[in-house]
Amino acid sequence: MEFNKVLNDCKIYEAGKPIELVVREYGVDEKDIIKLASNENPYGTSPDVTKKIQTLAQNMFVYPDDSMYELKEALSSKFSVHSENVIIGAGSDQILDFVIKAKCDENSKMLMSKTTFAMYEIYGRQTGAKILKTVDDEHNLEQFEAMYKEHGADIIFLCLPNNPLGECLDKEEVYNFLSKIDKNTLVVVDGAYQEYASFKNTKKAISPSDLIEQFPNTIYLGTFSKAYALGGMRTGYGIAQKNIIKTMYKLRPPFNITTLSLAACIEALKDEEFVNKCIAKNFEQMKRYEEYAKNKGFSYIESYTNFITIKFDNKYISSEVAQQLLQRGIIVRDLTGYGVNAIRITIGTNVQNTRVFKVLDTVFEELDKEENL
Amino acid sequence: MEFNKVLNDCKIYEAGKPIELVVREYGVDEKDIIKLASNENPYGTSPDVTKKIQTLAQNMFVYPDDSMYELKEALSSKFSVHSENVIIGAGSDQILDFVIKAKCDENSKMLMSKTTFAMYEIYGRQTGAKILKTVDDEHNLEQFEAMYKEHGADIIFLCLPNNPLGECLDKEEVYNFLSKIDKNTLVVVDGAYQEYASFKNTKKAISPSDLIEQFPNTIYLGTFSKAYALGGMRTGYGIAQKNIIKTMYKLRPPFNITTLSLAACIEALKDEEFVNKCIAKNFEQMKRYEEYAKNKGFSYIESYTNFITIKFDNKYISSEVAQQLLQRGIIVRDLTGYGVNAIRITIGTNVQNTRVFKVLDTVFEELDKEENL
């Protein structure tokens, strides 16, 4: 069977390893496994949301309200936009898919940071678009600007803050950059971790309503998977000018989120206190990782997210560290696939992190021993 | 903002009207609304599945096992195929999307019945492919064959049984047709309602393993949305030869179903007794619709699904009937958009159907009165 040639160059996204796999492959007891690989909210879903879903579970046979009226109203109110400025996706990933499929074909160009969210490139390759990347791993707007001047681009991706590295540009420098971009170039501002960044430093805060008003060629992406603790429910959203949203709707499959996802997100938006508590705890716990890295002499990227990227330079090989952790039931993300000798660890709960440091100590001892053999 | 030109010809799918909308727009009390528009299983989700999801609701913050190991194992075992022959989608719709995007571009052709599942055409138009349709509304394999001989096709869609009409081809005639199709033409056998068809008449039964073994250029699609009563959880699957499945994986976004969908489907497969009971009741209740139509002098299409299509010929206008029902809290699907003067009604429970017949009587009286004014 022959398929479109453009698929020959397509890679399959490698998701963080699930707990189930570690049980199956390494025989670790499920209760001993700590998964800090996919930047889920380690404090779990808000109890109010859980209760709501338990009550509504019997509705699983019914398709969701495909207009998603109530959720769009709640989001519009939260972000001071109209509901016509909002589209809901199966994760913000799906909005990325819409945007890229709507804008790109094999004659198109997409510009992004060297090390950023893998799905930009994966969806891009499905259209045959040319992928342009800056030289630096972290977002460097001078490089973005130079490359844009030289090559142009149909879409530019700014991941604010950036996954999987954690750094975040200031709003002011982003706006300054956007003012130099052509009106027909779509700029995706991926705010999957914005709740964390704006909590830590208001200079990083991007307001979707202000963004799309000042720059009608932008689309802001948000998600319920991180701070809102609903990673498993696959719901995100896009906020943009009406003409952009209307086009995205042409690509949206009906019923693109589940009945329970819809209900969970509506409920989650009513419990912002939970979200803020989780974010505060996140940054408290992050300090422990910074301290740990400093004590071990590792460098790390200052993070505006719920994860931290620890670099091993020439001290260790990140894939070996990750593998050793995995065998001991701790799942982190090895960034070798991104071309970086580092691991990305989701900031866990106090108890989880204490165990991580202990196991990390053992792993480094083990690796040092092997080194000396 | 300019987007790909191919989107100019794209339509937005109009989903069945949700209960929430009828409450909002017509002020009907939620408890008085009967939704028989989207072919959900009216007997609701299996109590075992509901219980399981209530227990697991607190896991909503965790991404699903993206390998979907357990669900794929359960499906492979059910259908006597290897797990490498299976791919899971956010509804079987998503597998359709993969198949069409993998195989088609603006130089491609897709062949389908005149009146069939709308998403074939909608996804097709997103690629710019040419849509070829038979003259007859219902599947007519002679017409399929003649058109295939004349124009060729990259993908052929057989909806068995057919949504939104309800008719179903025999396995034997399907196999005979397939034997004449070129190996590089992909044939999609959409079995969303197969559980119903094979229950009613074993001649309609298609075994996915036998199908893909005899015809390696086919892909079988199944869903948890209908007989398995999980419409709201958006999960379906594709079964095909490994090379086809492998290509589909290149288009599959990570975590394409929710954590709770995954768990619900695994549980649902353990309760086949529930499914069979629902199907038996469905056909018992369908007889009442057939009787009702006969008494009123309406024709209907013999249905192998959980819905029935009642035609009004020149007696009534289906959109008026549907609108009158809607105002009284009964949601059915008007097929005007498909170019057919008919309504499609999901076969409800005994109590629901009794009320439907009563309200239908009122509606026809009302329309007769208007006619005579």
Interface residues (C-beta under 8 A of the other chain):
Chain A: M1 E2 F3 N4 L7 C10 K11 I12 Y13 A15 G16 P18 I19 E20 L21 R24 K35 S38 E40 N41 Y43 G44 T45 V49 T50 I53 Q54 A57 Q58 N59 M60 F61 V62 Y63 P64 D65 D66 S67 Y69 E70 A90 G91 D93 Q94 D97 K101 A102 K103 C104 D105 M119 Q126 K183 N184 L186 P216 N217 S225 A229 L230 G231 G232 M233 R234 Q241 N243 I244 T247 Y249 K250 L251 R252 P253 P254 F255 N256 I257 T258 T259 L260 S261 A264
Chain B: M1 E2 F3 N4 L7 C10 K11 I12 Y13 A15 G16 P18 I19 E20 L21 R24 K35 S38 E40 N41 Y43 G44 T45 V49 T50 I53 Q54 A57 Q58 N59 M60 F61 V62 Y63 P64 D65 D66 S67 Y69 E70 A90 G91 D93 Q94 D97 K101 A102 K103 C104 D105 M119 Q126 K183 N184 L186 P216 N217 S225 A229 L230 G231 G232 M233 R234 Q241 N243 I244 T247 Y249 K250 L251 R252 P253 P254 F255 N256 I257 T258 T259 L260 S261 A264
